[in-house]
Amino acid sequence: MFFPVAASTLTEASIGLSSYRMHTVTISPKFQVVIPQAVREAMGLRTGEKAHVISFRNRIEIIPLRDIRKIRGYLKGIDTSFNRQGDRV
């Protein structure tokens, strides 16, 4: 089972924000694009991986899907305690 990458797992280093640069790509006659090498490396993309493609606010977003086992533990240490109402178990 695959899930989109959680935003909290993305760090400045993991997406190359310290050297952020917009890249221009060309859409082929078959509507294909090549993801620039710097972006592929920063995101850890590999051939054959799946991704969601979303049209959002006049732009196209590509969201890589990661195996849930690979993101295991990214919420380690999060405080999950909260006060329940008296009528709730």
Phi and psi in degrees as GROMACS dihedral restraints (atoms count N, CA, C in turn):
[ dihedral_restraints ]
;  ai    aj    ak    al  type     phi  dphi    fc
    3     4     5     6     1  -120.7    20    10
    4     5     6     7     1   147.6    20    10
    6     7     8     9     1  -135.2    20    10
    7     8     9    10     1   152.1    20    10
    9    10    11    12     1   -60.8    20    10
   10    11    12    13     1   152.4    20    10
   12    13    14    15     1   -66.6    20    10
   13    14    15    16     1   130.4    20    10
   15    16    17    18     1   -70.6    20    10
   16    17    18    19     1   139.1    20    10
   18    19    20    21     1   -58.7    20    10
   19    20    21    22     1   -32.1    20    10
   21    22    23    24     1   -69.5    20    10
   22    23    24    25     1   -16.4    20    10
   24    25    26    27     1   -85.1    20    10
   25    26    27    28     1   -11.6    20    10
   27    28    29    30     1   -84.9    20    10
   28    29    30    31     1   127.3    20    10
   30    31    32    33     1  -115.8    20    10
   31    32    33    34     1   167.7    20    10
   33    34    35    36     1   -55.1    20    10
   34    35    36    37     1   -42.7    20    10
   36    37    38    39     1   -70.4    20    10
   37    38    39    40     1   -37.1    20    10
   39    40    41    42     1   -68.7    20    10
   40    41    42    43     1   -24.0    20    10
   42    43    44    45     1  -111.2    20    10
   43    44    45    46     1     8.6    20    10
   45    46    47    48     1    67.0    20    10
   46    47    48    49     1    32.2    20    10
   48    49    50    51     1   -65.2    20    10
   49    50    51    52     1   -29.3    20    10
   51    52    53    54     1   -65.0    20    10
   52    53    54    55     1   -24.7    20    10
   54    55    56    57     1  -123.7    20    10
   55    56    57    58     1    41.2    20    10
   57    58    59    60     1   -57.6    20    10
   58    59    60    61     1   134.1    20    10
   60    61    62    63     1  -152.6    20    10
   61    62    63    64     1   134.9    20    10
   63    64    65    66     1   -82.1    20    10
   64    65    66    67     1   136.5    20    10
   66    67    68    69     1  -110.1    20    10
   67    68    69    70     1   145.8    20    10
   69    70    71    72     1  -104.3    20    10
   70    71    72    73     1   131.9    20    10
   72    73    74    75     1  -122.3    20    10
   73    74    75    76     1   161.9    20    10
   75    76    77    78     1  -109.7    20    10
   76    77    78    79     1   136.4    20    10
   78    79    80    81     1   -87.3    20    10
   79    80    81    82     1   124.0    20    10
   81    82    83    84     1   -75.5    20    10
   82    83    84    85     1   168.9    20    10
   84    85    86    87     1   -58.8    20    10
   85    86    87    88     1   -21.9    20    10
   87    88    89    90     1   -94.5    20    10
   88    89    90    91     1    13.1    20    10
   90    91    92    93     1    62.7    20    10
   91    92    93    94     1    35.7    20    10
   93    94    95    96     1  -102.0    20    10
   94    95    96    97     1   150.8    20    10
   96    97    98    99     1  -131.3    20    10
   97    98    99   100     1   152.9    20    10
   99   100   101   102     1  -104.1    20    10
  100   101   102   103     1   125.7    20    10
  102   103   104   105     1   -77.0    20    10
  103   104   105   106     1   125.2    20    10
  105   106   107   108     1   -56.3    20    10
  106   107   108   109     1   147.7    20    10
  108   109   110   111     1   -56.2    20    10
  109   110   111   112     1   -42.6    20    10
  111   112   113   114     1   -60.2    20    10
  112   113   114   115     1   -38.4    20    10
  114   115   116   117     1   -71.3    20    10
  115   116   117   118     1   -43.7    20    10
  117   118   119   120     1   -58.2    20    10
  118   119   120   121     1   -44.9    20    10
  120   121   122   123     1   -68.3    20    10
  121   122   123   124     1   -43.4    20    10
  123   124   125   126     1   -63.1    20    10
  124   125   126   127     1   -35.5    20    10
  126   127   128   129     1   -91.2    20    10
  127   128   129   130     1    -6.9    20    10
  129   130   131   132     1    68.5    20    10
  130   131   132   133     1    33.9    20    10
  132   133   134   135     1   -77.2    20    10
  133   134   135   136     1   144.4    20    10
  135   136   137   138     1  -127.5    20    10
  136   137   138   139     1   157.3    20    10
  138   139   140   141     1   -63.7    20    10
  139   140   141   142     1   144.8    20    10
  141   142   143   144     1    85.5    20    10
  142   143   144   145     1    -6.6    20    10
  144   145   146   147     1   -69.8    20    10
  145   146   147   148     1   152.7    20    10
  147   148   149   150     1   -95.6    20    10
  148   149   150   151     1   155.6    20    10
  150   151   152   153     1  -151.4    20    10
  151   152   153   154     1   151.0    20    10
  153   154   155   156     1   -87.2    20    10
  154   155   156   157     1   140.8    20    10
  156   157   158   159     1  -117.6    20    10
  157   158   159   160     1   123.6    20    10
  159   160   161   162     1  -125.7    20    10
  160   161   162   163     1   135.7    20    10
  162   163   164   165     1   -91.9    20    10
  163   164   165   166     1   116.0    20    10
  165   166   167   168     1  -140.5    20    10
  166   167   168   169     1   119.1    20    10
  168   169   170   171     1    47.9    20    10
  169   170   171   172     1    53.4    20    10
  171   172   173   174     1    65.3    20    10
  172   173   174   175     1    29.4    20    10
  174   175   176   177     1  -144.9    20    10
  175   176   177   178     1   165.7    20    10
  177   178   179   180     1  -110.2    20    10
  178   179   180   181     1   128.8    20    10
  180   181   182   183     1  -117.6    20    10
  181   182   183   184     1   136.1    20    10
  183   184   185   186     1  -113.4    20    10
  184   185   186   187     1   119.4    20    10
  186   187   188   189     1  -115.6    20    10
  187   188   189   190     1   110.8    20    10
  189   190   191   192     1   -64.4    20    10
  190   191   192   193     1   141.1    20    10
  192   193   194   195     1   -95.2    20    10
  193   194   195   196     1   133.9    20    10
  195   196   197   198     1  -117.0    20    10
  196   197   198   199     1   147.7    20    10
  198   199   200   201     1   -63.5    20    10
  199   200   201   202     1   131.4    20    10
  201   202   203   204     1   -57.0    20    10
  202   203   204   205     1   -29.9    20    10
  204   205   206   207     1   -67.0    20    10
  205   206   207   208     1   -27.7    20    10
  207   208   209   210     1   -76.6    20    10
  208   209   210   211     1   -22.8    20    10
  210   211   212   213     1  -101.5    20    10
  211   212   213   214     1     9.8    20    10
  213   214   215   216     1   -59.1    20    10
  214   215   216   217     1   132.6    20    10
  216   217   218   219     1    91.1    20    10
  217   218   219   220     1     0.4    20    10
  219   220   221   222     1   -70.6    20    10
  220   221   222   223     1   -14.6    20    10
  222   223   224   225     1  -102.8    20    10
  223   224   225   226     1    16.2    20    10
  225   226   227   228     1   -57.3    20    10
  226   227   228   229     1   131.0    20    10
  228   229   230   231     1    90.5    20    10
  229   230   231   232     1    -3.0    20    10
  231   232   233   234     1   -70.2    20    10
  232   233   234   235     1   139.7    20    10
  234   235   236   237     1   -80.7    20    10
  235   236   237   238     1   112.8    20    10
  237   238   239   240     1  -103.7    20    10
  238   239   240   241     1     5.6    20    10
  240   241   242   243     1   -81.0    20    10
  241   242   243   244     1   145.8    20    10
  243   244   245   246     1  -159.5    20    10
  244   245   246   247     1   160.2    20    10
  246   247   248   249     1   -83.8    20    10
  247   248   249   250     1   126.5    20    10
  249   250   251   252     1   -92.0    20    10
  250   251   252   253     1   151.0    20    10
  252   253   254   255     1   -69.5    20    10
  253   254   255   256     1   152.9    20    10
  255   256   257   258     1   -58.9    20    10
  256   257   258   259     1   -30.1    20    10
  258   259   260   261     1   -88.4    20    10
  259   260   261   262     1     4.8    20    10
  261   262   263   264     1  -106.1    20    10
  262   263   264   265     1   144.6    20    10
